[in-house]
Amino acid sequence: MPPKGPEPAPPGRTRRADASRNAALLLAAARELIAGSGPDVALDEVARRAGVGNATLYRHFPTRADLLVAVYADEVVELCRQGAGLLTDPSPADALFSWLDAFVVHVATKRPLALTATEGPTGRRSALFDQWHTSIRATASDLLERAQDAGAVRPELTVADMLALVGGAALTGTDVAHARRLTALLRGGMETGTGI
């Protein structure tokens, strides 16, 4: 009996790989277009930019809200991933303020997307918004606690204080550069001057 060759791929495996690739292409195209034009971007343009048909877009993201949620979810995951990566930085203070800089840019540039992706029919934010906020808050808390343990940041500073201050800078800054400058100025009020 001749040696047995490799087992054929189960039916649908290639399709799943193609589906994953198409979803990634759609998300990348949507992210790029939203960054340039805002969340009201035409879905036909997203499909065209991704190089797929409209039917493929609607198969992955049946509504505009589904697409916006997926794009914003990726943004939150990336922000939290940056924070997790900074937990090994030799300077806990620099790690915290590096992440706060990324956070202020996130809020200043992604807020319209976040609000559009999470507004319910009643005008109230969806549970997704709360989940994303919880993830961001946990990341901020880990970085803050590490900086406080090193004596680098004022011990009475809470994560709610810190995010309110930096979020305020993001919302009141005249542009992203101004929001980042305001956040850098806030560092002086948060640090102890005695830590690492």
C-alpha positions in Angstrom: 0.0 0.0 0.0 1.6 3.4 -1.0 2.3 5.8 1.8 -0.6 8.0 2.7 -0.4 11.7 1.6 -1.3 14.6 3.7 -4.9 14.8 4.8 -6.9 17.3 2.7 -7.9 20.5 4.5 -11.3 20.3 6.0 -14.0 22.0 3.9 -14.3 25.7 4.7 -10.7 26.2 6.0 -9.6 28.3 3.0 -12.8 30.2 3.2 -12.2 31.0 6.9 -8.7 32.2 6.1 -10.1 34.4 3.3 -12.8 35.7 5.6 -10.3 36.6 8.3 -8.1 38.3 5.7 -11.1 40.2 4.3 -12.3 41.3 7.7 -8.7 42.6 8.5 -8.7 44.5 5.1 -12.1 46.0 5.8 -11.0 47.1 9.3 -7.7 48.6 8.0 -9.6 50.5 5.3 -12.3 51.7 7.7 -9.7 52.9 10.2 -7.8 54.8 7.5 -10.9 56.4 6.1 -12.4 57.3 9.5 -9.1 58.9 10.5 -9.4 61.1 7.4 -13.1 61.8 7.1 -14.7 60.8 10.4 -17.2 58.1 11.3 -19.7 59.1 8.6 -17.5 57.6 5.9 -19.4 55.9 3.1 -19.5 52.1 3.5 -19.1 51.6 -0.3 -15.8 53.5 0.0 -14.6 51.2 2.8 -15.3 48.2 0.6 -13.6 49.8 -2.4 -10.5 50.7 -0.4 -10.3 47.2 1.1 -10.6 45.7 -2.4 -13.7 43.6 -1.7 -17.3 43.8 -2.8 -20.1 45.4 -0.8 -21.6 41.9 -0.1 -18.4 40.9 1.7 -18.5 44.1 3.8 -22.1 43.5 4.8 -21.4 39.8 5.5 -18.8 40.8 8.1 -20.4 44.1 9.3 -24.1 44.0 8.7 -24.5 47.7 9.8 -22.4 50.8 10.1 -22.6 50.5 13.8 -21.0 47.0 13.6 -18.1 48.3 11.6 -17.6 51.3 13.9 -17.7 49.1 17.0 -15.1 46.8 15.5 -12.8 49.7 14.5 -13.0 51.4 17.9 -12.6 48.1 19.8 -9.3 47.6 18.0 -8.2 51.1 19.0 -9.0 50.3 22.7 -7.1 47.0 22.5 -4.1 48.7 21.1 -4.1 51.4 23.7 -4.3 48.8 26.5 -1.6 46.7 24.8 0.7 49.7 24.8 0.1 50.1 28.5 0.8 46.5 29.3 4.0 46.7 27.3 5.1 49.7 29.4 4.8 47.8 32.7 8.3 46.5 32.2 9.8 50.0 31.5 12.7 50.7 33.9 11.2 54.0 34.8 7.6 53.7 36.2 7.1 57.4 35.9 8.2 57.6 32.3 6.0 54.5 31.6 3.0 56.2 33.1 3.4 59.5 31.4 4.2 57.8 28.0 0.9 56.0 28.3 -0.9 59.1 29.3 0.4 60.8 26.2 -1.0 58.0 24.1 -4.3 58.2 26.1 -4.7 61.9 25.5 -4.1 61.4 21.7 -6.6 58.6 21.8 -9.3 60.7 23.5 -8.5 63.8 21.3 -8.7 61.9 18.0 -11.0 58.9 18.7 -13.8 60.5 20.8 -16.2 61.0 17.8 -15.7 57.4 16.8 -16.3 56.2 20.3 -19.5 58.2 20.7 -20.8 57.2 17.3 -20.0 53.5 17.9 -21.7 53.4 21.3 -24.7 55.7 21.1 -27.9 53.7 21.5 -31.3 54.6 20.0 -32.2 56.4 23.2 -29.0 58.6 23.1 -27.5 56.7 26.0 -24.1 55.0 25.7 -24.2 51.2 25.3 -22.7 48.6 27.6 -19.7 48.4 25.2 -18.7 51.9 26.2 -18.6 50.8 29.9 -16.5 47.7 29.0 -14.0 49.8 27.1 -13.8 52.3 29.8 -13.2 49.5 32.4 -10.3 48.2 30.3 -8.7 51.6 29.9 -9.1 52.3 33.6 -7.5 49.0 34.6 -4.5 49.8 32.4 -4.2 53.3 33.9 -4.5 51.8 37.4 -1.7 49.3 36.8 0.7 52.0 35.6 -0.3 54.5 38.3 0.1 51.9 41.1 3.6 51.0 39.8 4.7 54.6 39.7 3.3 55.2 43.2 5.0 52.1 44.5 8.3 53.6 43.2 7.6 56.9 44.9 7.5 58.7 41.6 3.9 59.9 41.7 1.9 61.5 44.5 0.3 58.8 46.7 -3.0 60.6 47.0 -3.5 60.7 43.2 -6.3 58.3 42.2 -6.8 56.8 38.8 -10.1 58.8 38.5 -8.3 62.0 39.3 -5.6 61.3 36.7 -8.0 60.3 33.9 -10.2 63.3 34.6 -7.3 65.7 34.4 -5.8 64.1 31.2 -9.2 63.6 29.6 -9.9 67.3 30.3 -6.7 68.2 28.5 -7.8 66.1 25.5 -11.3 67.7 25.4 -10.2 71.3 26.0 -7.0 71.4 24.0 -7.3 73.4 20.8 -5.7 70.5 18.9 -3.8 67.2 19.6 -0.5 69.0 20.0 -2.0 71.4 22.6 -3.7 68.5 24.4 -0.3 66.7 24.6 1.3 69.9 25.9 -1.3 70.3 28.6 -0.7 66.7 29.6 3.0 67.3 29.8 2.3 70.3 32.1 0.1 68.2 34.3 3.1 65.8 35.0 4.7 68.4 37.2 1.6 68.4 39.5 1.4 64.6 39.7 5.1 63.7 40.3 6.7 63.7 43.7 10.1 64.7 42.3 11.7 62.0 44.5 11.0 58.8 42.6 12.6 56.9 39.8 
